[in-house]
Amino acid sequence: MVEKARLKNQTTKALFEAILSLENMEECDTFFEDLCTMKELADMAQRLEAAKMLLDGKTYEQIVREVEISTATISRINRCIQYGNGGYALIINRLKEKEKEQA
């Protein structure tokens, strides 16, 4: 497993800067299709969906059934939510606010 400190380097900073420079959904789609395999994209989308469900109080069993993700992965996501840096909650709350604004 890659150490957290090793993730904070010039290469990952350049990746994050590239992501932040994307201007719309089409650019995002194009970039991530080139950057990631379809499996990697699906895995990331599943993790985000599982995090949403955990934050909404869903059980592991409900998440496994709806998202088709392993309990080990759900457990890892839950640890990130409970003890991580707050990234999942930050993004999920922003997405919920954006949905409210568009409604």
One Martini backbone bead per residue (centre of mass of N, CA, C, O) as a GRO file, in nm:
protein
  103
    1MET     BB    1   0.098   0.035   0.020
    2VAL     BB    2   0.059   0.365  -0.007
    3GLU     BB    3   0.176   0.625   0.130
    4LYS     BB    4   0.058   0.926   0.209
    5ALA     BB    5   0.319   1.094   0.161
    6ARG     BB    6   0.360   0.982  -0.138
    7LEU     BB    7   0.099   1.134  -0.255
    8LYS     BB    8   0.258   1.409  -0.179
    9ASN     BB    9   0.344   1.514  -0.484
   10GLN     BB   10   0.410   1.641  -0.792
   11THR     BB   11   0.242   1.434  -0.951
   12THR     BB   12  -0.027   1.456  -0.793
   13LYS     BB   13  -0.053   1.758  -0.819
   14ALA     BB   14  -0.082   1.755  -1.128
   15LEU     BB   15  -0.338   1.589  -1.133
   16PHE     BB   16  -0.517   1.780  -0.964
   17GLU     BB   17  -0.481   2.022  -1.151
   18ALA     BB   18  -0.609   1.889  -1.396
   19ILE     BB   19  -0.886   1.843  -1.269
   20LEU     BB   20  -0.937   2.149  -1.193
   21SER     BB   21  -0.930   2.238  -1.513
   22LEU     BB   22  -1.195   2.137  -1.560
   23GLU     BB   23  -1.501   2.279  -1.713
   24ASN     BB   24  -1.669   2.006  -1.777
   25MET     BB   25  -1.826   1.713  -1.833
   26GLU     BB   26  -1.693   1.647  -2.103
   27GLU     BB   27  -1.399   1.678  -2.008
   28CYS     BB   28  -1.417   1.474  -1.783
   29ASP     BB   29  -1.492   1.231  -1.952
   30THR     BB   30  -1.248   1.236  -2.142
   31PHE     BB   31  -1.021   1.220  -1.933
   32PHE     BB   32  -1.115   0.961  -1.770
   33GLU     BB   33  -1.116   0.770  -2.015
   34ASP     BB   34  -0.805   0.799  -2.053
   35LEU     BB   35  -0.699   0.745  -1.756
   36CYS     BB   36  -0.915   0.515  -1.723
   37THR     BB   37  -1.070   0.248  -1.672
   38MET     BB   38  -1.379   0.122  -1.658
   39LYS     BB   39  -1.335  -0.016  -1.386
   40GLU     BB   40  -1.225   0.226  -1.229
   41LEU     BB   41  -1.474   0.403  -1.266
   42ALA     BB   42  -1.678   0.208  -1.141
   43ASP     BB   43  -1.543   0.190  -0.864
   44MET     BB   44  -1.563   0.490  -0.789
   45ALA     BB   45  -1.870   0.512  -0.816
   46GLN     BB   46  -1.935   0.297  -0.603
   47ARG     BB   47  -1.797   0.437  -0.363
   48LEU     BB   48  -1.971   0.690  -0.366
   49GLU     BB   49  -2.243   0.548  -0.331
   50ALA     BB   50  -2.172   0.407  -0.065
   51ALA     BB   51  -2.119   0.665   0.095
   52LYS     BB   52  -2.398   0.783   0.070
   53MET     BB   53  -2.541   0.546   0.211
   54LEU     BB   54  -2.394   0.560   0.479
   55LEU     BB   55  -2.476   0.862   0.539
   56ASP     BB   56  -2.794   0.755   0.522
   57GLY     BB   57  -2.794   0.467   0.698
   58LYS     BB   58  -2.713   0.226   0.556
   59THR     BB   59  -2.654  -0.095   0.509
   60TYR     BB   60  -2.449  -0.327   0.396
   61GLU     BB   61  -2.669  -0.501   0.263
   62GLN     BB   62  -2.795  -0.277   0.093
   63ILE     BB   63  -2.538  -0.203  -0.062
   64VAL     BB   64  -2.473  -0.473  -0.189
   65ARG     BB   65  -2.742  -0.495  -0.343
   66GLU     BB   66  -2.732  -0.206  -0.500
   67VAL     BB   67  -2.400  -0.188  -0.580
   68GLU     BB   68  -2.214  -0.432  -0.590
   69ILE     BB   69  -2.028  -0.455  -0.320
   70SER     BB   70  -1.807  -0.515  -0.095
   71THR     BB   71  -1.763  -0.531   0.243
   72ALA     BB   72  -1.467  -0.444   0.242
   73THR     BB   73  -1.513  -0.177   0.091
   74ILE     BB   74  -1.720  -0.059   0.282
   75SER     BB   75  -1.534  -0.059   0.528
   76ARG     BB   76  -1.328   0.136   0.412
   77ILE     BB   77  -1.522   0.371   0.367
   78ASN     BB   78  -1.612   0.392   0.662
   79ARG     BB   79  -1.333   0.463   0.774
   80CYS     BB   80  -1.307   0.724   0.614
   81ILE     BB   81  -1.553   0.860   0.736
   82GLN     BB   82  -1.467   0.829   1.043
   83TYR     BB   83  -1.113   0.878   1.004
   84GLY     BB   84  -1.068   1.073   0.796
   85ASN     BB   85  -1.071   1.386   0.599
   86GLY     BB   86  -1.377   1.434   0.462
   87GLY     BB   87  -1.422   1.390   0.151
   88TYR     BB   88  -1.693   1.256   0.120
   89ALA     BB   89  -1.869   1.463   0.271
   90LEU     BB   90  -1.799   1.708   0.105
   91ILE     BB   91  -1.904   1.607  -0.172
   92ILE     BB   92  -2.188   1.512  -0.093
   93ASN     BB   93  -2.285   1.787   0.013
   94ARG     BB   94  -2.245   1.939  -0.252
   95LEU     BB   95  -2.435   1.765  -0.424
   96LYS     BB   96  -2.689   1.822  -0.256
   97GLU     BB   97  -2.689   2.130  -0.295
   98LYS     BB   98  -2.707   2.124  -0.603
   99GLU     BB   99  -2.977   1.977  -0.617
  100LYS     BB  100  -3.141   2.194  -0.465
  101GLU     BB  101  -3.083   2.427  -0.667
  102GLN     BB  102  -3.212   2.263  -0.922
  103ALA     BB  103  -3.516   2.223  -0.790
   0.00000   0.00000   0.00000
